[in-house]
Amino acid sequence: MKVTFKIFIVAVAGLLLFLGSMGETLIVRVTLGNVGVRTQKLDFFGTKGVVQEDFGPGWHRNLWFVDEWNFFDNTVQTFHMSARSKHPFQLKSHDGYSVSLDVTIKYRIREGKAHRVLVHLGTLQRYQGFVENLCRDACRSAFGVMKTEAFYQPSSRTEATERARKYLIDGLVKNNADVDIVEILIRDVKFDEQYERKIKDKKLADQDIVLNQSKALAAQQKGLTNKISAETEAMMKVIEQRRDATLTAMKAENDQTIARVTADFQKYVTEKKADADLYAAEKDAAGTLMIRKAEAEGEKLRNEAMSGPGGAVLAALEAAKNLTLMDVTFSTLQFDPLDLGGVLKKLGVPATPVASK
């Protein structure tokens, strides 16, 4: 019994080891950033040939006697050509000078088209080699028609880059390559030493020409500036003269206006003063006349009063006021001071009849 159990354990362990060793031949893993393309070598479990789909990251079947797998990087790929890389890119310009370009081309397989790339271009290495050769030919065709001087001009380089893109796309379409060109970048351009010296001498000569032109233009502008300055100064003098003449005319006109207003004012004052004097004289004459009339009327009334009994009394009163009496001794036998009528009679006042009651 113990021997049988041991045999069973050994058999199970052996089976597990067998299955573990066969696991890698039964399934395959596609990593991130890659796609897998499966090719059926036999008609078992499907049609023979490349399966018309891409297999993304994960685990997939891998029957070693039926399936064959190829893997492609489906991220953006970079192909760099420069003197510092393993793919230097030099060409002859249209005018015969050597030019070295630093070019970067970015491309990628279209989404879900890796199986078509395998059919038309081959495996990963063959597909990448095809694209790199096509990039080199397209750039040589696009940039080789340029004159050396045009490489200094950004607009010319941009036009050549667009031509290279067109040639590259046309080549991919012609070969049924489902590959997209993401970008073509021209990072640097270098020329041979002979042309560099020629360009340097030409630039110096061009700078001398520009300098001389600038000096001539500066002299011309200075003459124009002097002319404008003289014309401006003359114009300013004319403007100042016109201003002074205008101010003089305005001052004379203002003086005339002031004199006219002053004369009108004096005339008005004189007229009003004459009217006031006339009015005052008239009122003074009228007042004098009234006074004279009042005095005459008073004199008349006084004369009338004096001609009556009251006049005699008034005259006696005035005479009494004018008397200067000293100490007088008179006999009460001859003069009775209490007899007012007698006293008045002696003073010349006529006797007034006493009205009967």
C-alpha positions as a printed Julia matrix, in Angstrom:
357×3 Matrix{Float64}:
   0.0     0.0     0.0
   2.78    2.39    0.87
   4.58    1.59   -2.38
   1.44    2.31   -4.41
   0.99    5.7    -2.68
   4.58    6.66   -3.39
   4.15    5.73   -7.02
   1.05    7.94   -7.17
   2.88   10.91   -5.68
   5.75   10.53   -8.1
   3.33   10.3   -11.02
   1.49   13.49   -9.98
   4.77   15.39   -9.54
   5.97   14.2   -12.89
   2.72   15.3   -14.53
   3.01   18.75  -12.95
   6.58   19.09  -14.11
   5.56   18.06  -17.61
   2.7    20.54  -17.7
   4.98   23.3   -16.33
   7.58   22.63  -18.98
   4.92   22.61  -21.68
   3.24   25.81  -20.41
   5.5    28.16  -22.39
   4.77   26.2   -25.54
   1.01   26.35  -25.03
   0.54   30.09  -24.23
   2.42   33.27  -25.1
   2.51   36.7   -23.44
   2.36   40.01  -25.35
   3.93   42.82  -23.31
   2.81   46.46  -23.05
   3.74   48.63  -26.02
   3.71   45.66  -28.37
   1.24   43.76  -30.5
   1.42   40.14  -31.55
   0.68   38.66  -34.96
  -0.14   34.94  -35.08
   0.53   32.77  -38.11
  -1.1    29.33  -38.39
   1.24   26.81  -39.92
  -1.46   24.16  -40.27
  -5.18   24.12  -40.97
  -5.94   22.89  -37.46
  -8.13   25.21  -35.36
  -8.44   27.75  -38.19
  -7.27   28.8   -41.65
  -3.63   28.44  -42.54
  -1.67   31.71  -42.85
  -1.44   35.07  -41.05
  -4.42   35.68  -38.78
  -6.13   38.94  -39.84
  -6.03   40.66  -36.48
  -3.56   42.13  -33.99
  -3.27   40.68  -30.5
  -2.78   43.22  -27.73
  -0.97   42.87  -24.38
  -1.92   39.72  -22.45
  -1.79   35.92  -22.7
  -2.69   34.14  -25.92
  -2.6    30.53  -27.17
   0.62   29.18  -28.55
   0.35   25.65  -29.9
   3.94   25.04  -30.86
   3.08   22.68  -33.66
   0.37   25.0   -35.13
   1.12   28.66  -34.19
   4.0    30.99  -34.97
   4.19   34.43  -33.34
   5.79   37.74  -34.44
   5.86   40.81  -32.25
   5.86   44.48  -33.29
   6.47   47.65  -31.27
   3.35   49.76  -31.87
   4.69   52.89  -30.13
   6.21   55.84  -32.04
   9.57   54.8   -33.52
  12.5    57.18  -34.1
  14.98   56.98  -36.94
  17.88   59.39  -36.47
  20.44   60.24  -39.15
  23.44   62.37  -38.19
  27.22   62.39  -38.25
  27.23   61.34  -34.57
  24.88   58.36  -35.05
  25.41   55.03  -36.8
  23.38   56.37  -39.73
  25.22   59.49  -41.03
  23.44   61.39  -43.79
  25.51   63.38  -46.27
  24.58   64.58  -49.74
  25.73   66.87  -52.52
  23.8    70.07  -52.97
  22.6    71.17  -56.38
  25.67   73.41  -56.77
  28.11   70.62  -55.81
  28.96   71.25  -52.15
  28.87   68.58  -49.45
  26.13   68.99  -46.88
  25.66   66.97  -43.7
  22.14   66.86  -42.24
  20.95   65.94  -38.77
  17.5    64.45  -39.48
  15.03   62.77  -37.14
  12.03   60.86  -38.53
   9.25   59.56  -36.28
   6.82   56.89  -37.48
   4.53   54.16  -36.18
   2.4    51.21  -37.32
  -1.25   52.12  -37.8
  -3.65   50.9   -35.16
  -4.7    47.29  -35.8
  -2.53   46.96  -38.96
   0.51   45.06  -37.66
  -0.66   41.83  -39.36
  -0.7    43.67  -42.72
   2.83   44.97  -42.05
   3.95   41.37  -41.55
   2.31   40.34  -44.81
   3.68   43.19  -46.96
   6.97   44.14  -45.27
   7.96   41.19  -43.12
   9.09   40.88  -39.54
   9.99   43.74  -37.19
  13.61   43.99  -38.37
  12.7    43.85  -42.06
   9.89   46.4   -41.62
  12.19   48.82  -39.76
  14.96   48.39  -42.31
  12.52   49.06  -45.16
  11.24   52.27  -43.52
  14.77   53.52  -42.78
  15.92   52.96  -46.37
  12.8    54.68  -47.66
  13.45   57.65  -45.31
  17.02   57.97  -46.54
  15.97   57.92  -50.21
  13.11   60.4   -49.66
  15.38   62.89  -47.84
  18.08   62.59  -50.48
  15.55   63.29  -53.24
  13.97   66.21  -51.37
  17.12   67.96  -50.14
  19.46   67.09  -53.02
  17.78   69.58  -55.38
  18.5    72.52  -53.06
  21.35   74.94  -53.56
  23.71   75.18  -50.63
  22.68   78.72  -49.79
  19.03   77.63  -49.51
  19.88   75.46  -46.5
  20.37   78.69  -44.51
  16.8    79.75  -45.21
  14.18   78.3   -42.82
  11.41   78.6   -45.4
  13.42   76.6   -47.95
  14.19   73.91  -45.38
  10.5    73.71  -44.48
   9.54   73.26  -48.13
  12.16   70.52  -48.54
  10.89   68.78  -45.39
   7.36   68.73  -46.81
   8.69   67.28  -50.07
  10.49   64.55  -48.1
   7.26   63.75  -46.24
   5.38   63.46  -49.55
   8.03   61.2   -51.11
   8.04   59.03  -47.99
   4.26   58.66  -47.87
   4.13   57.88  -51.59
   6.75   55.14  -51.09
   4.82   53.61  -48.19
   1.55   53.61  -50.12
   3.26   52.08  -53.15
   4.47   49.16  -50.98
   1.14   48.75  -49.12
   2.87   49.7   -45.86
   0.35   50.62  -43.16
   2.77   53.03  -41.48
   2.1    56.68  -40.52
   4.79   59.37  -40.65
   4.46   61.35  -37.42
   7.15   64.02  -37.93
  10.3    64.89  -39.88
  12.7    67.2   -38.02
  15.81   68.93  -39.41
  17.93   69.55  -36.32
  21.19   70.78  -37.83
  22.95   71.47  -41.14
  26.72   71.44  -41.62
  28.79   72.33  -44.69
  32.34   71.54  -45.76
  35.09   73.96  -44.71
  35.56   75.39  -48.2
  31.93   76.46  -48.39
  31.98   77.7   -44.8
  34.84   80.06  -45.7
  33.04   81.16  -48.83
  29.86   81.85  -46.87
  31.83   83.74  -44.22
  33.54   85.92  -46.86
  30.22   86.52  -48.58
  28.58   87.48  -45.32
  31.37   89.93  -44.57
  31.03   91.42  -48.05
  27.25   91.61  -47.64
  27.7    93.28  -44.28
  30.06   95.84  -45.84
  27.49   96.54  -48.54
  24.74   96.89  -45.96
  27.0    99.12  -43.84
  27.77  101.4   -46.79
  24.12  101.51  -47.74
  23.25  102.35  -44.16
  25.82  105.16  -44.11
  24.49  106.56  -47.4
  20.95  106.3   -46.12
  22.0   107.97  -42.86
  23.6   110.85  -44.8
  20.5   111.13  -46.95
  18.29  111.1   -43.9
  20.51  113.7   -42.23
  20.13  116.0   -45.26
  16.41  115.41  -45.24
  16.34  116.08  -41.51
  18.25  119.35  -41.96
  15.86  120.37  -44.72
  12.86  119.57  -42.58
  14.45  121.43  -39.66
  15.05  124.54  -41.82
  11.52  124.4   -43.22
  10.14  123.94  -39.74
  12.14  126.9   -38.41
  10.95  129.12  -41.28
   7.41  127.99  -40.71
   7.75  128.77  -37.0
   8.95  132.29  -37.82
   5.98  132.85  -40.13
   3.66  131.52  -37.46
   5.25  133.81  -34.83
   4.94  136.83  -37.16
   1.31  136.01  -37.83
   0.74  135.55  -34.13
   2.37  138.92  -33.29
   0.37  140.66  -36.03
  -2.81  139.07  -34.77
  -2.02  140.06  -31.18
  -1.25  143.66  -32.27
  -4.48  143.88  -34.23
  -6.41  142.4   -31.34
  -4.76  144.86  -28.91
  -5.59  147.85  -31.15
  -9.14  146.63  -31.53
  -9.4   146.14  -27.77
  -7.98  149.64  -27.14
 -10.54  151.1   -29.54
 -13.3   149.18  -27.85
 -12.13  150.34  -24.41
 -11.89  153.98  -25.59
 -15.34  153.77  -27.15
 -16.84  152.25  -24.02
 -15.07  154.86  -21.83
 -16.34  157.73  -24.02
 -19.86  156.33  -23.98
 -19.63  156.02  -20.21
 -18.35  159.59  -19.77
 -21.07  160.86  -22.08
 -23.68  158.98  -20.12
 -22.29  160.29  -16.81
 -22.21  163.87  -18.14
 -25.76  163.63  -19.45
 -27.03  162.14  -16.24
 -25.14  164.77  -14.15
 -26.59  167.58  -16.27
 -30.06  166.11  -15.85
 -29.46  165.83  -12.1
 -28.15  169.41  -11.88
 -31.14  170.68  -13.86
 -33.51  168.73  -11.68
 -31.75  170.04   -8.54
 -31.86  173.63   -9.83
 -35.54  173.3   -10.67
 -36.28  171.87   -7.25
 -34.12  174.57   -5.58
 -35.9   177.33   -7.48
 -39.27  175.85   -6.61
 -38.25  175.63   -2.96
 -36.96  179.22   -2.96
 -40.19  180.36   -4.57
 -42.23  178.56   -1.97
 -40.08  180.09    0.81
 -40.52  183.55   -0.68
 -44.23  183.01   -0.99
 -44.39  181.77    2.59
 -42.36  184.73    3.81
 -44.56  187.15    1.86
 -47.65  185.47    3.18
 -46.24  185.64    6.7
 -45.34  189.32    6.28
 -48.82  189.99    4.97
 -50.38  188.21    7.87
 -48.03  190.03   10.26
 -48.93  193.39    8.78
 -52.59  192.51    9.03
 -52.06  191.51   12.63
 -50.09  194.64   13.41
 -52.8   196.82   11.97
 -55.31  195.49   14.51
 -55.46  195.76   18.33
 -53.02  192.98   18.68
 -50.45  195.0    16.78
 -50.5   197.79   19.32
 -50.17  195.3    22.13
 -47.26  193.63   20.38
 -45.58  197.0    19.81
 -46.06  197.9    23.45
 -44.66  194.53   24.43
 -41.61  195.08   22.27
 -41.21  198.55   23.76
 -41.46  197.12   27.22
 -38.76  194.58   26.37
 -36.48  197.33   25.21
 -36.94  199.45   28.36
 -33.96  199.57   30.72
 -35.37  200.35   34.12
 -33.19  201.17   37.06
 -34.42  201.59   40.56
 -37.41  203.91   40.16
 -39.19  205.61   42.97
 -42.7   206.66   42.17
 -45.64  207.66   44.26
 -48.44  205.19   44.58
 -50.74  208.22   44.78
 -50.09  209.04   41.16
 -49.56  205.45   39.85
 -51.37  202.33   40.85
 -49.28  199.33   39.84
 -52.21  197.05   40.24
 -54.18  198.95   37.63
 -53.15  197.05   34.52
 -55.36  199.06   32.25
 -53.71  202.26   33.43
 -50.28  200.81   32.94
 -51.18  199.73   29.38
 -52.62  203.12   28.62
 -49.41  204.79   29.72
 -47.54  202.38   27.39
 -49.74  203.44   24.48
 -52.05  200.49   24.29
 -55.51  201.67   23.27
 -58.34  200.74   25.51
 -60.28  197.73   24.4
 -63.97  197.7    25.07
 -64.95  194.93   27.42
 -67.44  192.58   25.89
 -70.64  192.44   27.81
 -71.5   189.18   29.41
